[in-house]
Amino acid sequence: MKVFSGIRPSGELHIGNYLGAIKQWVELQEKHECVFCIVDFHAIITAYKPEELQKNILELTIAYLAAGLDPEKCILFVQSEVKEHSELAWLLGTITPLGDLKRMIQFKEKSKKYPEHASAGLLNYPLLMAADILLYKADLVPVGKDQKQHIELTREIAKRFNKTFGDVFILPKALLPEAGQKIMSLQEPKKKMSKTDSPAGYIGIFDEPEKIKEKIMTAVTDSGKVVKYDLERKPGISNLLTIYSLFSGKTIKILEKKFNGKGYYEFKMGMALLLIESLEKFRKKRKELLAREVYLREILSRGKNRAQVIAQSTMREVKNKMGLI
Ligand code: AQP
C-alpha cells in the first residue's frame, strides 16, 4: 500500500499530533511505501512569522526523526520544494464546486476563530491537501479525526477527475487510530488539543519534565473525586485517562481500578511521571539532532528528489488527460 501524510510546521508538535498521526506513521513505514511531508504551504494559511518558518521546518524535521521516522524507510520532504503540489491544487480547483469547500468544518471553524485570515487560501486549503495525497497515489492517509472530512473530499475530487478525464487517481482512505484520534485540550477538554492554542492546553513532545508536571497538575477536571471515564460528565478526566492509557498500554478499565479510591491528585502525579518517562527518548534524540543541521538538510534534499520523481510522473499523466500537453 502507498501512504501519505503531513503536518504543518506551525508550532511545537504535541501529544495529540503524536497519538493521532505520527505514532501510526512509525508503524506503517515498516510495511508500506510511505511519503511524509512537512506541509509549509499549509502553515502560511493562518498567522505566522516569516522569520520563524525555516526554524519551524527544521524543528518539525527533528520531531519526525525523534518520534521514530526513518529516512531509509520512508520519504521525508518539504512540500514547497516540490512545485507539483501547488500546480495540481490549481487544476483540482477547476473541477471542485465552491459549495464543497465552503461546507468544510475546518474552514467554518478557522474562519470564525481567525476572521482576519478568512482568506481564499483558507477556503482552498483542502484542494492543496487533495493534491498532496493524490500526487503520490496514496491508498491510505493516517490522520487524526479532524482531517477525516478533508480525506473524504479528496476521494470525491479524485472520483470526479477520473470520471471527467479518465483514470489517473487512486481513491484514498483516511486511517484513524482506534484510540487517540481526537486528544482534547488540557484546559478546555471539549476542544481538540491544538498547537496554535495556549501552551497550557497541550503537552509538547519535547516539553521538559517540570513543564509536563505543571501542565498535567493544572489540567482542567470536574469537581468530583472519582477517576472514571465518562465523556459527558467528566470530559477532562476522560481525556487524561485516554492519554494515560495510550502511553502506558493499559486499558482504561485497568486504570480506573488502579486509581479506585485514590483521587485526582494521585492520578495526575502518576500520569505526570509516566509522560515524563515516555517522552524522555524524544527529548534526548532532539538534543542530538539539534547539532546536526547538515544531516537534516541532506535528508530533506534526498527526500525532495525522491518525491519529485513521483510527483512529476503523476503530473505528466494529469496534464496529458486534461489536454495540457
Ligand atoms: N488533538 C488531536 N488529536 C489527535 N490528532 C490530532 N491532530 C492534530 N491535533 C490532534 C492530527 O495531527 C496531524 C497534524 O495536524 P496539522 O498540524 O497538520 O494540523 P492541525 O490538525 O490543524 O493540527 P493542530 O495541532 O491543531 O495545529 P494548528 O493549531 O496549527 O491547527 C493531523 O493528522 C491531525 O489530524
Residues whose N, C-alpha, C, O or C-beta is under 5 A from the ligand:
A	BS01	AQP	G6 I7 R8 S10 G16 N17 G20 A21 P142 V143 G144 K145 D146 Q147 G180 Q181 K182 I183 M184 K192 M193 S194 K195 T196 D197
